[in-house]
Amino acid sequence: MEQHPEMPTGCEITRTADPGGVTLSWSAYKAGGTRLTRWFLVLWVCAWSLWCAFALYRGLIDGGVEPFLWAAFTVLNCAAGLYWMRHEYLPPTPERVRLEPDTLRYHPGTGPAASRSCAELPDGTVVPVTPAPAVTVSKAAIRGFGVDRVNGRQRLYFDADGRRAEIGGCLTESERAWLFEVLRAWLGQAADRPWERGARHQEGSQA
């Protein structure tokens, strides 16, 4: 594989090379759930579990259908809490791009929710970013890589098979700039740094 440019200081992108290609990976979810949210979910599940036990006890002692209906309702609430706890506590998997001689394989990674994939704007504002779906595309099908700005947020994307896929939404601008150079070098395009002129010009059609 071709030589990659030097990574910027503090770059969190991990590069792994093997005989079949190079895999570049990074955290896709930098804004996970807060400790308060997690404690709330724990208390939610515990409270509804106790209420379920109480409803079943009343049903066995007093008879009737109503306590068992309440028990069924509490089970649903417990299940909802456990579902969100699973999203909060399971570690996310990284977003990654694998570059093979003739193929690009992109995976958005996994995390608590799509809205937790967040980018920090230059002014410090944090905005949600919805990752593109996983895609495997041949080098010949890729029209090119581009960088632009939408509502102040820098985007890195590629066009292939009639659709546009944004990648690296959670990266810093310096990390995204490095990744952009690597992707263009893999595609055989000349070096370019559109972010240095505001990154307002796009290659290809608008999204």
C-alpha positions as CSV (number, residue, x, y, z in Angstrom):
1,M,0.0,0.0,0.0
2,E,1.1,3.6,-0.6
3,Q,2.8,5.6,2.1
4,H,0.4,7.7,4.3
5,P,1.1,11.3,5.3
6,E,2.2,12.0,8.9
7,M,-0.7,12.0,11.3
8,P,-1.6,15.3,13.1
9,T,-0.6,15.7,16.8
10,G,-3.1,13.9,19.0
11,C,-4.7,12.0,16.2
12,E,-7.0,9.2,17.5
13,I,-7.2,7.3,14.2
14,T,-5.7,3.8,14.4
15,R,-4.0,2.4,11.4
16,T,-3.7,-1.4,11.0
17,A,-2.0,-2.8,7.9
18,D,-2.0,-6.4,6.7
19,P,-1.2,-8.1,3.3
20,G,-4.8,-7.5,2.1
21,G,-5.0,-3.8,2.8
22,V,-5.2,-1.1,5.5
23,T,-7.9,-0.5,8.1
24,L,-8.4,2.9,9.6
25,S,-10.6,3.1,12.7
26,W,-11.7,5.7,15.2
27,S,-14.3,6.3,17.9
28,A,-17.7,6.9,16.3
29,Y,-19.5,7.9,19.5
30,K,-17.6,10.5,21.5
31,A,-20.7,11.8,23.4
32,G,-22.0,8.8,25.3
33,G,-24.7,8.7,28.0
34,T,-24.1,10.6,31.3
35,R,-23.7,8.9,34.6
36,L,-27.0,10.5,35.7
37,T,-28.8,8.8,32.8
38,R,-27.4,5.5,33.7
39,W,-28.4,5.8,37.4
40,F,-31.9,6.8,36.3
41,L,-32.2,3.7,34.2
42,V,-31.0,1.5,37.0
43,L,-33.6,3.1,39.4
44,W,-36.3,2.8,36.7
45,V,-35.8,-1.0,36.4
46,C,-35.5,-1.6,40.1
47,A,-38.7,0.4,40.9
48,W,-40.8,-1.3,38.2
49,S,-39.4,-4.7,39.3
50,L,-40.5,-4.0,42.9
51,W,-43.9,-2.9,41.7
52,C,-44.2,-6.0,39.6
53,A,-43.5,-8.2,42.6
54,F,-46.0,-6.3,44.6
55,A,-48.7,-6.7,41.9
56,L,-48.1,-10.4,41.7
57,Y,-48.3,-10.7,45.5
58,R,-51.6,-8.9,45.6
59,G,-52.9,-11.0,42.8
60,L,-52.0,-14.2,44.6
61,I,-53.5,-12.9,47.9
62,D,-56.6,-11.1,46.8
63,G,-57.3,-12.9,43.5
64,G,-58.8,-11.1,40.5
65,V,-57.3,-10.1,37.2
66,E,-56.4,-6.5,37.8
67,P,-53.1,-7.1,39.7
68,F,-51.9,-9.4,37.0
69,L,-52.6,-6.8,34.4
70,W,-50.5,-4.3,36.4
71,A,-47.8,-6.9,36.6
72,A,-47.8,-7.3,32.8
73,F,-47.6,-3.5,32.5
74,T,-44.6,-3.3,34.9
75,V,-42.8,-6.1,32.9
76,L,-43.1,-4.0,29.8
77,N,-41.6,-1.0,31.6
78,C,-38.8,-3.1,32.9
79,A,-38.1,-4.5,29.5
80,A,-37.9,-0.9,28.1
81,G,-35.5,0.1,30.8
82,L,-33.3,-2.9,30.2
83,Y,-33.3,-2.2,26.5
84,W,-31.9,1.3,27.0
85,M,-29.5,0.1,29.6
86,R,-28.0,-2.3,27.1
87,H,-27.4,0.7,24.7
88,E,-25.9,2.8,27.5
89,Y,-23.6,0.2,29.0
90,L,-22.4,-1.8,26.0
91,P,-19.1,-0.4,24.7
92,P,-19.3,1.1,21.2
93,T,-17.4,-0.3,18.3
94,P,-15.3,2.0,16.2
95,E,-16.1,3.5,12.9
96,R,-13.8,2.2,10.3
97,V,-12.7,2.3,6.6
98,R,-10.8,-0.6,5.1
99,L,-8.8,0.2,2.0
100,E,-8.0,-2.8,-0.2
101,P,-6.3,-2.6,-3.6
102,D,-9.6,-2.4,-5.5
103,T,-12.3,-2.1,-2.8
104,L,-13.3,0.3,0.0
105,R,-15.3,-1.2,2.9
106,Y,-16.9,1.3,5.3
107,H,-18.6,0.5,8.6
108,P,-20.2,3.2,10.7
109,G,-19.5,1.5,14.0
110,T,-22.1,0.9,16.8
111,G,-23.0,2.9,19.8
112,P,-25.9,3.9,22.1
113,A,-27.9,5.6,19.3
114,A,-27.3,7.4,16.0
115,S,-27.9,10.7,17.8
116,R,-24.9,10.0,20.1
117,S,-22.5,10.3,17.2
118,C,-21.5,13.9,17.7
119,A,-19.2,16.4,16.1
120,E,-17.8,19.5,17.8
121,L,-18.1,22.7,15.7
122,P,-15.2,25.3,15.7
123,D,-17.2,27.5,18.2
124,G,-17.5,24.6,20.6
125,T,-21.1,23.6,19.8
126,V,-21.8,19.9,19.8
127,V,-24.2,18.6,17.1
128,P,-25.5,15.1,16.4
129,V,-24.3,13.3,13.3
130,T,-26.1,10.3,11.8
131,P,-23.5,7.9,10.3
132,A,-23.9,6.6,6.8
133,P,-24.9,2.9,6.6
134,A,-22.2,0.2,6.0
135,V,-21.1,-0.1,2.4
136,T,-18.7,-2.0,0.3
137,V,-17.8,-0.4,-3.0
138,S,-15.2,-0.9,-5.7
139,K,-12.6,1.7,-6.4
140,A,-13.8,2.1,-9.9
141,A,-17.3,3.0,-8.7
142,I,-16.2,5.9,-6.5
143,R,-16.5,9.2,-8.2
144,G,-14.3,11.0,-5.7
145,F,-13.9,12.2,-2.1
146,G,-14.9,15.6,-1.1
147,V,-15.0,18.0,1.9
148,D,-17.6,20.8,2.4
149,R,-19.3,22.7,5.2
150,V,-23.0,22.5,6.1
151,N,-24.3,24.9,8.8
152,G,-20.7,25.4,10.0
153,R,-19.9,21.7,10.2
154,Q,-17.2,20.2,8.1
155,R,-18.1,17.0,6.2
156,L,-16.0,14.3,4.5
157,Y,-17.8,12.2,2.0
158,F,-17.6,10.1,-1.1
159,D,-20.0,9.5,-4.0
160,A,-20.5,6.0,-5.4
161,D,-23.3,4.2,-7.1
162,G,-25.5,7.3,-7.2
163,R,-25.4,8.0,-3.4
164,R,-23.3,10.0,-1.0
165,A,-21.8,8.6,2.2
166,E,-20.4,10.8,4.9
167,I,-17.6,9.3,7.0
168,G,-15.7,10.5,10.0
169,G,-18.4,12.8,11.4
170,C,-16.9,12.6,15.0
171,L,-13.3,13.3,13.9
172,T,-11.7,16.7,14.5
173,E,-11.0,18.8,11.5
174,S,-7.3,18.0,11.5
175,E,-8.0,14.2,11.8
176,R,-10.6,14.5,8.9
177,A,-8.0,16.4,6.8
178,W,-5.5,13.6,7.3
179,L,-8.1,11.0,6.4
180,F,-9.1,12.9,3.3
181,E,-5.5,12.9,2.1
182,V,-5.2,9.2,2.7
183,L,-8.4,8.4,0.8
184,R,-7.5,10.6,-2.1
185,A,-4.0,9.0,-2.3
186,W,-5.7,5.5,-2.3
187,L,-8.0,6.6,-5.1
188,G,-5.0,8.0,-7.1
189,Q,-6.2,11.7,-6.9
190,A,-3.8,14.6,-6.6
191,A,-3.2,16.1,-3.1
192,D,-5.7,18.8,-2.2
193,R,-6.6,20.7,1.0
194,P,-10.1,22.3,0.5
195,W,-10.4,23.1,4.2
196,E,-7.6,25.6,3.8
197,R,-9.9,27.7,1.5
198,G,-13.0,27.3,3.7
199,A,-14.0,23.9,2.2
200,R,-17.1,25.4,0.7
201,H,-16.6,24.0,-2.8
202,Q,-17.8,20.5,-3.3
203,E,-16.7,17.9,-5.7
204,G,-19.7,16.5,-7.6
205,S,-23.3,17.2,-6.9
206,Q,-24.8,18.5,-3.6
207,A,-26.2,15.9,-1.2
